[in-house]
Amino acid sequence: MFVKTILIKGAPITLAQLLKKIDIIASGGEAKAFLSQEKVLVNQQPENRRGRKLVDGDIIEIRGNQYRLVDE
């Protein structure tokens, strides 16, 4: 498994924004349904809140892929 780096600018982003950024969902409205059906881990803890704030250094695992957030 590899860890893909995702660059973010400044303020934290939400889990729904990350899902859109990595092209898993097309709109924020799809986030709730996606999170109710898929296992998502944030820093190795299960997460199903689309509004969860993600910050620099967080590791998110989705469908066996890991993403690490890095502030630009």
Distance bins in CASP14 RR format, pairs under 12 A and 6 or more apart:
PFRMAT RR
TARGET T0000
AUTHOR 0000-0000-0000
RMODE 2
METHOD distances of the structure
MODEL  1
1 59 0 0 0 0 0 1 0 0 0 0 0
1 61 0 0 0 0 1 0 0 0 0 0 0
1 62 0 0 0 0 0 1 0 0 0 0 0
1 63 0 0 0 0 0 1 0 0 0 0 0
1 64 1 0 0 1 0 0 0 0 0 0 0
1 65 1 0 0 1 0 0 0 0 0 0 0
1 66 1 0 0 1 0 0 0 0 0 0 0
1 67 0 0 0 0 0 1 0 0 0 0 0
2 61 0 0 0 0 0 1 0 0 0 0 0
2 64 0 0 0 0 0 1 0 0 0 0 0
2 65 1 0 0 1 0 0 0 0 0 0 0
2 66 1 0 0 1 0 0 0 0 0 0 0
2 67 0 0 0 0 0 1 0 0 0 0 0
2 68 0 0 0 0 0 1 0 0 0 0 0
3 57 0 0 0 0 0 1 0 0 0 0 0
3 58 0 0 0 0 0 1 0 0 0 0 0
3 59 1 0 0 1 0 0 0 0 0 0 0
3 60 0 0 0 0 1 0 0 0 0 0 0
3 61 0 0 0 0 1 0 0 0 0 0 0
3 64 0 0 0 0 0 1 0 0 0 0 0
3 65 0 0 0 0 1 0 0 0 0 0 0
3 66 1 0 1 0 0 0 0 0 0 0 0
3 67 1 0 0 1 0 0 0 0 0 0 0
3 68 1 0 1 0 0 0 0 0 0 0 0
3 69 0 0 0 0 0 1 0 0 0 0 0
3 70 0 0 0 0 0 1 0 0 0 0 0
4 18 0 0 0 0 0 1 0 0 0 0 0
4 21 0 0 0 0 0 1 0 0 0 0 0
4 22 0 0 0 0 1 0 0 0 0 0 0
4 59 0 0 0 0 0 1 0 0 0 0 0
4 60 0 0 0 0 1 0 0 0 0 0 0
4 61 0 0 0 0 0 1 0 0 0 0 0
4 62 0 0 0 0 0 1 0 0 0 0 0
4 64 0 0 0 0 0 1 0 0 0 0 0
4 65 1 0 0 1 0 0 0 0 0 0 0
4 66 1 0 0 1 0 0 0 0 0 0 0
4 67 1 0 1 0 0 0 0 0 0 0 0
4 68 1 0 0 1 0 0 0 0 0 0 0
4 69 0 0 0 0 0 1 0 0 0 0 0
4 70 0 0 0 0 0 1 0 0 0 0 0
5 22 0 0 0 0 0 1 0 0 0 0 0
5 56 0 0 0 0 0 1 0 0 0 0 0
5 57 0 0 0 0 1 0 0 0 0 0 0
5 58 0 0 0 0 0 1 0 0 0 0 0
5 59 0 0 0 0 0 1 0 0 0 0 0
5 60 0 0 0 0 0 1 0 0 0 0 0
5 66 0 0 0 0 0 1 0 0 0 0 0
5 67 1 0 0 1 0 0 0 0 0 0 0
5 68 1 0 1 0 0 0 0 0 0 0 0
5 69 0 0 0 0 1 0 0 0 0 0 0
5 70 1 0 1 0 0 0 0 0 0 0 0
5 71 0 0 0 0 0 1 0 0 0 0 0
5 72 0 0 0 0 0 1 0 0 0 0 0
6 13 0 0 0 0 1 0 0 0 0 0 0
6 17 0 0 0 0 0 1 0 0 0 0 0
6 18 1 0 0 1 0 0 0 0 0 0 0
6 19 0 0 0 0 0 1 0 0 0 0 0
6 20 0 0 0 0 0 1 0 0 0 0 0
6 21 1 0 0 1 0 0 0 0 0 0 0
6 22 1 0 0 1 0 0 0 0 0 0 0
6 23 0 0 0 0 0 1 0 0 0 0 0
6 24 0 0 0 0 0 1 0 0 0 0 0
6 54 0 0 0 0 1 0 0 0 0 0 0
6 55 0 0 0 0 0 1 0 0 0 0 0
6 56 0 0 0 0 0 1 0 0 0 0 0
6 57 0 0 0 0 1 0 0 0 0 0 0
6 58 0 0 0 0 1 0 0 0 0 0 0
6 59 0 0 0 0 0 1 0 0 0 0 0
6 60 0 0 0 0 1 0 0 0 0 0 0
6 62 0 0 0 0 0 1 0 0 0 0 0
6 65 0 0 0 0 0 1 0 0 0 0 0
6 66 0 0 0 0 0 1 0 0 0 0 0
6 67 1 0 1 0 0 0 0 0 0 0 0
6 68 1 0 0 1 0 0 0 0 0 0 0
6 69 1 0 1 0 0 0 0 0 0 0 0
6 70 1 0 0 1 0 0 0 0 0 0 0
6 71 0 0 0 0 0 1 0 0 0 0 0
6 72 0 0 0 0 0 1 0 0 0 0 0
7 13 0 0 0 0 0 1 0 0 0 0 0
7 18 0 0 0 0 0 1 0 0 0 0 0
7 21 0 0 0 0 1 0 0 0 0 0 0
7 22 0 0 0 0 0 1 0 0 0 0 0
7 56 0 0 0 0 1 0 0 0 0 0 0
7 57 0 0 0 0 0 1 0 0 0 0 0
7 67 0 0 0 0 0 1 0 0 0 0 0
7 68 0 0 0 0 0 1 0 0 0 0 0
7 69 0 0 0 0 1 0 0 0 0 0 0
7 70 1 0 1 0 0 0 0 0 0 0 0
7 71 1 0 0 1 0 0 0 0 0 0 0
7 72 1 0 1 0 0 0 0 0 0 0 0
8 14 0 0 0 0 0 1 0 0 0 0 0
8 17 0 0 0 0 1 0 0 0 0 0 0
8 18 0 0 0 0 1 0 0 0 0 0 0
8 21 0 0 0 0 1 0 0 0 0 0 0
8 22 0 0 0 0 0 1 0 0 0 0 0
8 53 0 0 0 0 0 1 0 0 0 0 0
8 54 1 0 0 1 0 0 0 0 0 0 0
8 55 0 0 0 0 1 0 0 0 0 0 0
8 56 1 0 0 1 0 0 0 0 0 0 0
8 57 0 0 0 0 1 0 0 0 0 0 0
8 58 0 0 0 0 1 0 0 0 0 0 0
8 60 0 0 0 0 0 1 0 0 0 0 0
8 67 0 0 0 0 0 1 0 0 0 0 0
8 68 0 0 0 0 0 1 0 0 0 0 0
8 69 1 0 1 0 0 0 0 0 0 0 0
8 70 1 0 0 1 0 0 0 0 0 0 0
8 71 1 0 1 0 0 0 0 0 0 0 0
8 72 1 0 0 1 0 0 0 0 0 0 0
9 17 0 0 0 0 0 1 0 0 0 0 0
9 21 0 0 0 0 0 1 0 0 0 0 0
9 56 0 0 0 0 0 1 0 0 0 0 0
9 69 0 0 0 0 0 1 0 0 0 0 0
9 70 0 0 0 0 0 1 0 0 0 0 0
9 71 1 0 0 1 0 0 0 0 0 0 0
9 72 1 0 1 0 0 0 0 0 0 0 0
10 54 0 0 0 0 0 1 0 0 0 0 0
10 55 0 0 0 0 1 0 0 0 0 0 0
10 56 0 0 0 0 1 0 0 0 0 0 0
10 69 0 0 0 0 0 1 0 0 0 0 0
10 70 0 0 0 0 0 1 0 0 0 0 0
10 71 1 0 1 0 0 0 0 0 0 0 0
10 72 1 0 0 1 0 0 0 0 0 0 0
11 17 0 0 0 0 0 1 0 0 0 0 0
11 53 0 0 0 0 1 0 0 0 0 0 0
11 54 0 0 0 0 0 1 0 0 0 0 0
11 55 0 0 0 0 1 0 0 0 0 0 0
11 56 0 0 0 0 0 1 0 0 0 0 0
11 69 0 0 0 0 0 1 0 0 0 0 0
11 71 0 0 0 0 1 0 0 0 0 0 0
11 72 0 0 0 0 0 1 0 0 0 0 0
12 18 0 0 0 0 0 1 0 0 0 0 0
12 42 0 0 0 0 0 1 0 0 0 0 0
12 51 0 0 0 0 0 1 0 0 0 0 0
12 52 0 0 0 0 1 0 0 0 0 0 0
12 53 1 0 1 0 0 0 0 0 0 0 0
12 54 1 0 1 0 0 0 0 0 0 0 0
12 55 1 0 1 0 0 0 0 0 0 0 0
12 56 0 0 0 0 1 0 0 0 0 0 0
12 57 0 0 0 0 0 1 0 0 0 0 0
12 58 0 0 0 0 1 0 0 0 0 0 0
12 69 0 0 0 0 1 0 0 0 0 0 0
12 71 0 0 0 0 1 0 0 0 0 0 0
13 19 0 0 0 0 0 1 0 0 0 0 0
13 20 0 0 0 0 1 0 0 0 0 0 0
13 21 1 0 0 1 0 0 0 0 0 0 0
13 22 0 0 0 0 0 1 0 0 0 0 0
13 50 0 0 0 0 0 1 0 0 0 0 0
13 51 0 0 0 0 1 0 0 0 0 0 0
13 52 0 0 0 0 1 0 0 0 0 0 0
13 53 1 0 0 1 0 0 0 0 0 0 0
13 54 1 0 1 0 0 0 0 0 0 0 0
13 55 0 0 0 0 1 0 0 0 0 0 0
13 56 0 0 0 0 0 1 0 0 0 0 0
13 58 0 0 0 0 1 0 0 0 0 0 0
13 60 0 0 0 0 0 1 0 0 0 0 0
13 67 0 0 0 0 0 1 0 0 0 0 0
13 69 1 0 0 1 0 0 0 0 0 0 0
13 70 0 0 0 0 0 1 0 0 0 0 0
13 71 0 0 0 0 0 1 0 0 0 0 0
13 72 0 0 0 0 0 1 0 0 0 0 0
14 20 0 0 0 0 1 0 0 0 0 0 0
14 21 0 0 0 0 0 1 0 0 0 0 0
14 28 0 0 0 0 1 0 0 0 0 0 0
14 29 0 0 0 0 0 1 0 0 0 0 0
14 31 0 0 0 0 1 0 0 0 0 0 0
14 32 0 0 0 0 0 1 0 0 0 0 0
14 35 0 0 0 0 0 1 0 0 0 0 0
14 42 0 0 0 0 0 1 0 0 0 0 0
14 47 0 0 0 0 0 1 0 0 0 0 0
14 49 0 0 0 0 1 0 0 0 0 0 0
14 50 1 0 0 1 0 0 0 0 0 0 0
14 51 1 0 1 0 0 0 0 0 0 0 0
14 52 1 0 0 1 0 0 0 0 0 0 0
14 53 1 0 0 1 0 0 0 0 0 0 0
14 54 1 0 0 1 0 0 0 0 0 0 0
14 55 0 0 0 0 0 1 0 0 0 0 0
14 58 0 0 0 0 0 1 0 0 0 0 0
14 60 0 0 0 0 0 1 0 0 0 0 0
14 69 0 0 0 0 0 1 0 0 0 0 0
15 21 0 0 0 0 0 1 0 0 0 0 0
15 22 0 0 0 0 0 1 0 0 0 0 0
15 24 0 0 0 0 0 1 0 0 0 0 0
15 25 0 0 0 0 0 1 0 0 0 0 0
15 28 0 0 0 0 0 1 0 0 0 0 0
15 31 1 0 0 1 0 0 0 0 0 0 0
15 32 0 0 0 0 0 1 0 0 0 0 0
15 34 0 0 0 0 1 0 0 0 0 0 0
15 35 1 0 0 1 0 0 0 0 0 0 0
15 38 0 0 0 0 0 1 0 0 0 0 0
15 40 1 0 0 1 0 0 0 0 0 0 0
15 41 0 0 0 0 0 1 0 0 0 0 0
15 42 1 0 0 1 0 0 0 0 0 0 0
15 46 0 0 0 0 0 1 0 0 0 0 0
15 47 1 0 0 1 0 0 0 0 0 0 0
15 48 0 0 0 0 1 0 0 0 0 0 0
15 49 1 0 0 1 0 0 0 0 0 0 0
15 50 1 0 1 0 0 0 0 0 0 0 0
15 51 1 0 1 0 0 0 0 0 0 0 0
15 52 1 0 1 0 0 0 0 0 0 0 0
15 53 0 0 0 0 1 0 0 0 0 0 0
15 54 1 0 0 1 0 0 0 0 0 0 0
15 55 0 0 0 0 0 1 0 0 0 0 0
15 58 0 0 0 0 1 0 0 0 0 0 0
15 60 1 0 0 1 0 0 0 0 0 0 0
15 62 0 0 0 0 1 0 0 0 0 0 0
15 67 0 0 0 0 0 1 0 0 0 0 0
15 69 0 0 0 0 0 1 0 0 0 0 0
16 22 0 0 0 0 0 1 0 0 0 0 0
16 24 0 0 0 0 0 1 0 0 0 0 0
16 25 1 0 0 1 0 0 0 0 0 0 0
16 26 0 0 0 0 0 1 0 0 0 0 0
16 27 0 0 0 0 1 0 0 0 0 0 0
16 28 1 0 1 0 0 0 0 0 0 0 0
16 29 1 0 0 1 0 0 0 0 0 0 0
16 30 0 0 0 0 1 0 0 0 0 0 0
16 31 1 1 0 0 0 0 0 0 0 0 0
16 32 0 0 0 0 1 0 0 0 0 0 0
16 33 0 0 0 0 0 1 0 0 0 0 0
16 34 0 0 0 0 1 0 0 0 0 0 0
16 35 0 0 0 0 1 0 0 0 0 0 0
16 40 0 0 0 0 0 1 0 0 0 0 0
16 47 0 0 0 0 0 1 0 0 0 0 0
16 48 0 0 0 0 0 1 0 0 0 0 0
16 49 0 0 0 0 1 0 0 0 0 0 0
16 50 1 0 1 0 0 0 0 0 0 0 0
16 51 1 0 1 0 0 0 0 0 0 0 0
16 52 0 0 0 0 1 0 0 0 0 0 0
16 53 0 0 0 0 0 1 0 0 0 0 0
16 54 0 0 0 0 0 1 0 0 0 0 0
17 24 0 0 0 0 0 1 0 0 0 0 0
17 25 0 0 0 0 0 1 0 0 0 0 0
17 27 0 0 0 0 0 1 0 0 0 0 0
17 28 0 0 0 0 1 0 0 0 0 0 0
17 29 0 0 0 0 0 1 0 0 0 0 0
17 31 0 0 0 0 1 0 0 0 0 0 0
17 50 0 0 0 0 1 0 0 0 0 0 0
17 51 0 0 0 0 1 0 0 0 0 0 0
17 52 0 0 0 0 0 1 0 0 0 0 0
17 53 0 0 0 0 1 0 0 0 0 0 0
17 54 0 0 0 0 1 0 0 0 0 0 0
17 60 0 0 0 0 0 1 0 0 0 0 0
17 69 0 0 0 0 0 1 0 0 0 0 0
18 24 0 0 0 0 1 0 0 0 0 0 0
18 25 0 0 0 0 1 0 0 0 0 0 0
18 28 0 0 0 0 0 1 0 0 0 0 0
18 31 0 0 0 0 1 0 0 0 0 0 0
18 34 0 0 0 0 0 1 0 0 0 0 0
18 35 0 0 0 0 0 1 0 0 0 0 0
18 40 0 0 0 0 1 0 0 0 0 0 0
18 42 0 0 0 0 1 0 0 0 0 0 0
18 47 0 0 0 0 0 1 0 0 0 0 0
18 50 0 0 0 0 1 0 0 0 0 0 0
18 51 0 0 0 0 0 1 0 0 0 0 0
18 52 0 0 0 0 1 0 0 0 0 0 0
18 53 0 0 0 0 0 1 0 0 0 0 0
18 54 1 0 1 0 0 0 0 0 0 0 0
18 55 0 0 0 0 0 1 0 0 0 0 0
18 58 0 0 0 0 1 0 0 0 0 0 0
18 59 0 0 0 0 0 1 0 0 0 0 0
18 60 1 0 0 1 0 0 0 0 0 0 0
18 61 0 0 0 0 0 1 0 0 0 0 0
18 62 0 0 0 0 1 0 0 0 0 0 0
18 67 1 0 0 1 0 0 0 0 0 0 0
18 68 0 0 0 0 0 1 0 0 0 0 0
18 69 1 0 0 1 0 0 0 0 0 0 0
19 25 1 0 1 0 0 0 0 0 0 0 0
19 26 0 0 0 0 1 0 0 0 0 0 0
19 27 0 0 0 0 1 0 0 0 0 0 0
19 28 1 0 0 1 0 0 0 0 0 0 0
19 29 0 0 0 0 0 1 0 0 0 0 0
19 30 1 0 0 1 0 0 0 0 0 0 0
19 31 1 0 1 0 0 0 0 0 0 0 0
19 32 0 0 0 0 0 1 0 0 0 0 0
19 33 0 0 0 0 0 1 0 0 0 0 0
19 34 1 0 0 1 0 0 0 0 0 0 0
19 35 0 0 0 0 1 0 0 0 0 0 0
19 38 0 0 0 0 1 0 0 0 0 0 0
19 40 0 0 0 0 1 0 0 0 0 0 0
19 42 0 0 0 0 0 1 0 0 0 0 0
19 47 0 0 0 0 0 1 0 0 0 0 0
19 50 1 0 0 1 0 0 0 0 0 0 0
19 51 0 0 0 0 0 1 0 0 0 0 0
19 52 0 0 0 0 0 1 0 0 0 0 0
19 54 0 0 0 0 0 1 0 0 0 0 0
19 60 0 0 0 0 1 0 0 0 0 0 0
19 62 1 0 0 1 0 0 0 0 0 0 0
19 63 0 0 0 0 0 1 0 0 0 0 0
19 67 0 0 0 0 0 1 0 0 0 0 0
20 26 1 0 0 1 0 0 0 0 0 0 0
20 27 1 0 0 1 0 0 0 0 0 0 0
20 28 1 0 0 1 0 0 0 0 0 0 0
20 29 0 0 0 0 1 0 0 0 0 0 0
20 30 0 0 0 0 1 0 0 0 0 0 0
20 31 1 0 0 1 0 0 0 0 0 0 0
20 34 0 0 0 0 0 1 0 0 0 0 0
20 50 0 0 0 0 0 1 0 0 0 0 0
21 28 0 0 0 0 0 1 0 0 0 0 0
21 31 0 0 0 0 0 1 0 0 0 0 0
21 54 0 0 0 0 0 1 0 0 0 0 0
21 60 0 0 0 0 0 1 0 0 0 0 0
21 62 0 0 0 0 0 1 0 0 0 0 0
21 67 0 0 0 0 1 0 0 0 0 0 0
21 69 0 0 0 0 1 0 0 0 0 0 0
22 34 0 0 0 0 0 1 0 0 0 0 0
22 40 0 0 0 0 0 1 0 0 0 0 0
22 54 0 0 0 0 0 1 0 0 0 0 0
22 60 0 0 0 0 1 0 0 0 0 0 0
22 62 1 0 0 1 0 0 0 0 0 0 0
22 63 0 0 0 0 0 1 0 0 0 0 0
22 65 0 0 0 0 1 0 0 0 0 0 0
22 66 0 0 0 0 0 1 0 0 0 0 0
22 67 1 0 0 1 0 0 0 0 0 0 0
22 68 0 0 0 0 0 1 0 0 0 0 0
22 69 0 0 0 0 0 1 0 0 0 0 0
23 30 0 0 0 0 0 1 0 0 0 0 0
23 62 0 0 0 0 0 1 0 0 0 0 0
23 65 0 0 0 0 0 1 0 0 0 0 0
23 67 0 0 0 0 0 1 0 0 0 0 0
24 30 0 0 0 0 1 0 0 0 0 0 0
24 31 0 0 0 0 1 0 0 0 0 0 0
24 33 0 0 0 0 0 1 0 0 0 0 0
24 34 1 0 0 1 0 0 0 0 0 0 0
24 35 0 0 0 0 0 1 0 0 0 0 0
24 37 0 0 0 0 0 1 0 0 0 0 0
24 38 0 0 0 0 1 0 0 0 0 0 0
24 40 0 0 0 0 1 0 0 0 0 0 0
24 50 0 0 0 0 0 1 0 0 0 0 0
24 60 0 0 0 0 0 1 0 0 0 0 0
24 62 1 0 0 1 0 0 0 0 0 0 0
24 63 1 0 0 1 0 0 0 0 0 0 0
24 64 0 0 0 0 0 1 0 0 0 0 0
24 65 0 0 0 0 1 0 0 0 0 0 0
24 67 0 0 0 0 0 1 0 0 0 0 0
25 31 1 0 1 0 0 0 0 0 0 0 0
25 32 0 0 0 0 1 0 0 0 0 0 0
25 33 0 0 0 0 1 0 0 0 0 0 0
25 34 1 0 1 0 0 0 0 0 0 0 0
25 35 0 0 0 0 1 0 0 0 0 0 0
25 37 0 0 0 0 0 1 0 0 0 0 0
25 38 0 0 0 0 0 1 0 0 0 0 0
25 40 0 0 0 0 0 1 0 0 0 0 0
25 50 0 0 0 0 1 0 0 0 0 0 0
25 62 0 0 0 0 0 1 0 0 0 0 0
26 33 0 0 0 0 0 1 0 0 0 0 0
26 34 0 0 0 0 0 1 0 0 0 0 0
27 33 0 0 0 0 0 1 0 0 0 0 0
27 34 0 0 0 0 0 1 0 0 0 0 0
27 50 0 0 0 0 0 1 0 0 0 0 0
28 34 0 0 0 0 1 0 0 0 0 0 0
28 35 0 0 0 0 0 1 0 0 0 0 0
28 50 1 0 0 1 0 0 0 0 0 0 0
28 51 0 0 0 0 1 0 0 0 0 0 0
29 35 0 0 0 0 0 1 0 0 0 0 0
29 50 0 0 0 0 1 0 0 0 0 0 0
29 51 0 0 0 0 0 1 0 0 0 0 0
30 36 0 0 0 0 0 1 0 0 0 0 0
30 37 0 0 0 0 0 1 0 0 0 0 0
30 38 0 0 0 0 0 1 0 0 0 0 0
30 50 0 0 0 0 1 0 0 0 0 0 0
31 37 0 0 0 0 0 1 0 0 0 0 0
31 38 0 0 0 0 0 1 0 0 0 0 0
31 40 0 0 0 0 0 1 0 0 0 0 0
31 47 0 0 0 0 0 1 0 0 0 0 0
31 48 0 0 0 0 1 0 0 0 0 0 0
31 49 0 0 0 0 1 0 0 0 0 0 0
31 50 1 1 0 0 0 0 0 0 0 0 0
31 51 0 0 0 0 1 0 0 0 0 0 0
31 52 0 0 0 0 0 1 0 0 0 0 0
31 62 0 0 0 0 0 1 0 0 0 0 0
32 38 0 0 0 0 0 1 0 0 0 0 0
32 48 0 0 0 0 1 0 0 0 0 0 0
32 49 0 0 0 0 1 0 0 0 0 0 0
32 50 1 0 1 0 0 0 0 0 0 0 0
32 51 0 0 0 0 1 0 0 0 0 0 0
33 48 0 0 0 0 0 1 0 0 0 0 0
33 50 0 0 0 0 1 0 0 0 0 0 0
34 40 0 0 0 0 1 0 0 0 0 0 0
34 47 0 0 0 0 0 1 0 0 0 0 0
34 48 0 0 0 0 1 0 0 0 0 0 0
34 50 0 0 0 0 1 0 0 0 0 0 0
34 62 0 0 0 0 1 0 0 0 0 0 0
34 63 0 0 0 0 0 1 0 0 0 0 0
35 41 0 0 0 0 0 1 0 0 0 0 0
35 42 0 0 0 0 0 1 0 0 0 0 0
35 46 0 0 0 0 0 1 0 0 0 0 0
35 47 1 0 0 1 0 0 0 0 0 0 0
35 48 1 0 1 0 0 0 0 0 0 0 0
35 49 1 0 0 1 0 0 0 0 0 0 0
35 50 1 0 1 0 0 0 0 0 0 0 0
35 51 0 0 0 0 1 0 0 0 0 0 0
35 52 0 0 0 0 1 0 0 0 0 0 0
35 60 0 0 0 0 0 1 0 0 0 0 0
35 62 0 0 0 0 1 0 0 0 0 0 0
36 47 0 0 0 0 0 1 0 0 0 0 0
36 48 1 0 0 1 0 0 0 0 0 0 0
36 49 0 0 0 0 0 1 0 0 0 0 0
36 50 0 0 0 0 1 0 0 0 0 0 0
37 48 0 0 0 0 1 0 0 0 0 0 0
37 62 0 0 0 0 0 1 0 0 0 0 0
37 63 0 0 0 0 0 1 0 0 0 0 0
38 46 0 0 0 0 0 1 0 0 0 0 0
38 47 0 0 0 0 0 1 0 0 0 0 0
38 48 0 0 0 0 1 0 0 0 0 0 0
38 50 0 0 0 0 0 1 0 0 0 0 0
38 60 0 0 0 0 0 1 0 0 0 0 0
38 61 0 0 0 0 0 1 0 0 0 0 0
38 62 1 0 0 1 0 0 0 0 0 0 0
38 63 1 0 0 1 0 0 0 0 0 0 0
38 64 0 0 0 0 0 1 0 0 0 0 0
38 65 0 0 0 0 0 1 0 0 0 0 0
39 45 0 0 0 0 0 1 0 0 0 0 0
39 46 1 0 0 1 0 0 0 0 0 0 0
39 47 0 0 0 0 1 0 0 0 0 0 0
39 48 0 0 0 0 1 0 0 0 0 0 0
39 60 0 0 0 0 0 1 0 0 0 0 0
39 61 0 0 0 0 1 0 0 0 0 0 0
39 62 0 0 0 0 1 0 0 0 0 0 0
39 63 0 0 0 0 1 0 0 0 0 0 0
39 64 0 0 0 0 1 0 0 0 0 0 0
40 46 1 0 0 1 0 0 0 0 0 0 0
40 47 1 0 1 0 0 0 0 0 0 0 0
40 48 1 0 0 1 0 0 0 0 0 0 0
40 49 0 0 0 0 1 0 0 0 0 0 0
40 50 0 0 0 0 1 0 0 0 0 0 0
40 51 0 0 0 0 0 1 0 0 0 0 0
40 52 0 0 0 0 1 0 0 0 0 0 0
40 54 0 0 0 0 0 1 0 0 0 0 0
40 58 0 0 0 0 0 1 0 0 0 0 0
40 59 0 0 0 0 0 1 0 0 0 0 0
40 60 1 0 0 1 0 0 0 0 0 0 0
40 61 1 0 0 1 0 0 0 0 0 0 0
40 62 1 0 1 0 0 0 0 0 0 0 0
40 63 0 0 0 0 1 0 0 0 0 0 0
40 64 0 0 0 0 0 1 0 0 0 0 0
40 65 0 0 0 0 0 1 0 0 0 0 0
40 66 0 0 0 0 0 1 0 0 0 0 0
40 67 0 0 0 0 0 1 0 0 0 0 0
41 47 1 0 0 1 0 0 0 0 0 0 0
41 48 0 0 0 0 0 1 0 0 0 0 0
41 52 0 0 0 0 0 1 0 0 0 0 0
41 58 0 0 0 0 0 1 0 0 0 0 0
41 59 0 0 0 0 1 0 0 0 0 0 0
41 60 1 0 0 1 0 0 0 0 0 0 0
41 61 1 0 1 0 0 0 0 0 0 0 0
41 62 1 0 0 1 0 0 0 0 0 0 0
41 63 0 0 0 0 0 1 0 0 0 0 0
41 64 0 0 0 0 1 0 0 0 0 0 0
41 65 0 0 0 0 0 1 0 0 0 0 0
41 66 0 0 0 0 1 0 0 0 0 0 0
41 67 0 0 0 0 0 1 0 0 0 0 0
42 48 0 0 0 0 0 1 0 0 0 0 0
42 49 0 0 0 0 1 0 0 0 0 0 0
42 50 0 0 0 0 0 1 0 0 0 0 0
42 51 0 0 0 0 0 1 0 0 0 0 0
42 52 1 0 0 1 0 0 0 0 0 0 0
42 53 0 0 0 0 1 0 0 0 0 0 0
42 54 1 0 0 1 0 0 0 0 0 0 0
42 55 0 0 0 0 0 1 0 0 0 0 0
42 57 0 0 0 0 0 1 0 0 0 0 0
42 58 1 0 0 1 0 0 0 0 0 0 0
42 59 1 0 0 1 0 0 0 0 0 0 0
42 60 1 0 1 0 0 0 0 0 0 0 0
42 61 0 0 0 0 1 0 0 0 0 0 0
42 62 0 0 0 0 1 0 0 0 0 0 0
42 66 0 0 0 0 0 1 0 0 0 0 0
42 67 0 0 0 0 0 1 0 0 0 0 0
42 68 0 0 0 0 0 1 0 0 0 0 0
42 69 0 0 0 0 1 0 0 0 0 0 0
43 52 0 0 0 0 0 1 0 0 0 0 0
43 54 0 0 0 0 1 0 0 0 0 0 0
43 55 0 0 0 0 0 1 0 0 0 0 0
43 57 0 0 0 0 1 0 0 0 0 0 0
43 58 1 0 1 0 0 0 0 0 0 0 0
43 59 1 0 1 0 0 0 0 0 0 0 0
43 60 0 0 0 0 1 0 0 0 0 0 0
43 61 0 0 0 0 1 0 0 0 0 0 0
43 66 0 0 0 0 0 1 0 0 0 0 0
43 67 0 0 0 0 0 1 0 0 0 0 0
43 68 0 0 0 0 0 1 0 0 0 0 0
43 69 0 0 0 0 0 1 0 0 0 0 0
44 58 0 0 0 0 0 1 0 0 0 0 0
44 59 1 0 0 1 0 0 0 0 0 0 0
44 60 0 0 0 0 0 1 0 0 0 0 0
44 61 1 0 0 1 0 0 0 0 0 0 0
44 66 0 0 0 0 0 1 0 0 0 0 0
45 52 0 0 0 0 0 1 0 0 0 0 0
45 58 0 0 0 0 0 1 0 0 0 0 0
45 59 0 0 0 0 0 1 0 0 0 0 0
45 60 0 0 0 0 0 1 0 0 0 0 0
45 61 0 0 0 0 0 1 0 0 0 0 0
46 52 0 0 0 0 0 1 0 0 0 0 0
46 60 0 0 0 0 0 1 0 0 0 0 0
46 61 0 0 0 0 1 0 0 0 0 0 0
46 62 0 0 0 0 0 1 0 0 0 0 0
47 53 0 0 0 0 0 1 0 0 0 0 0
47 54 0 0 0 0 1 0 0 0 0 0 0
47 58 0 0 0 0 0 1 0 0 0 0 0
47 59 0 0 0 0 0 1 0 0 0 0 0
47 60 0 0 0 0 1 0 0 0 0 0 0
47 61 0 0 0 0 1 0 0 0 0 0 0
47 62 0 0 0 0 0 1 0 0 0 0 0
52 58 0 0 0 0 1 0 0 0 0 0 0
52 60 0 0 0 0 1 0 0 0 0 0 0
52 69 0 0 0 0 0 1 0 0 0 0 0
53 69 0 0 0 0 0 1 0 0 0 0 0
54 60 1 0 0 1 0 0 0 0 0 0 0
54 67 0 0 0 0 1 0 0 0 0 0 0
54 68 0 0 0 0 0 1 0 0 0 0 0
54 69 1 0 1 0 0 0 0 0 0 0 0
54 70 0 0 0 0 0 1 0 0 0 0 0
54 71 0 0 0 0 0 1 0 0 0 0 0
55 68 0 0 0 0 0 1 0 0 0 0 0
55 69 1 0 0 1 0 0 0 0 0 0 0
55 70 0 0 0 0 0 1 0 0 0 0 0
55 71 1 0 0 1 0 0 0 0 0 0 0
56 68 0 0 0 0 1 0 0 0 0 0 0
56 69 1 0 1 0 0 0 0 0 0 0 0
56 70 1 0 0 1 0 0 0 0 0 0 0
56 71 1 1 0 0 0 0 0 0 0 0 0
56 72 0 0 0 0 1 0 0 0 0 0 0
57 66 0 0 0 0 0 1 0 0 0 0 0
57 67 0 0 0 0 0 1 0 0 0 0 0
57 68 1 0 1 0 0 0 0 0 0 0 0
57 69 1 0 1 0 0 0 0 0 0 0 0
57 70 1 0 0 1 0 0 0 0 0 0 0
57 71 0 0 0 0 1 0 0 0 0 0 0
58 66 0 0 0 0 0 1 0 0 0 0 0
58 67 0 0 0 0 1 0 0 0 0 0 0
58 68 1 0 0 1 0 0 0 0 0 0 0
58 69 1 0 1 0 0 0 0 0 0 0 0
58 70 0 0 0 0 1 0 0 0 0 0 0
58 71 0 0 0 0 0 1 0 0 0 0 0
59 65 0 0 0 0 0 1 0 0 0 0 0
59 66 1 0 1 0 0 0 0 0 0 0 0
59 67 1 0 0 1 0 0 0 0 0 0 0
59 68 1 0 1 0 0 0 0 0 0 0 0
59 69 0 0 0 0 1 0 0 0 0 0 0
59 70 0 0 0 0 0 1 0 0 0 0 0
60 66 1 0 0 1 0 0 0 0 0 0 0
60 67 1 0 1 0 0 0 0 0 0 0 0
60 68 1 0 0 1 0 0 0 0 0 0 0
60 69 1 0 0 1 0 0 0 0 0 0 0
61 67 1 0 0 1 0 0 0 0 0 0 0
61 68 0 0 0 0 0 1 0 0 0 0 0
END
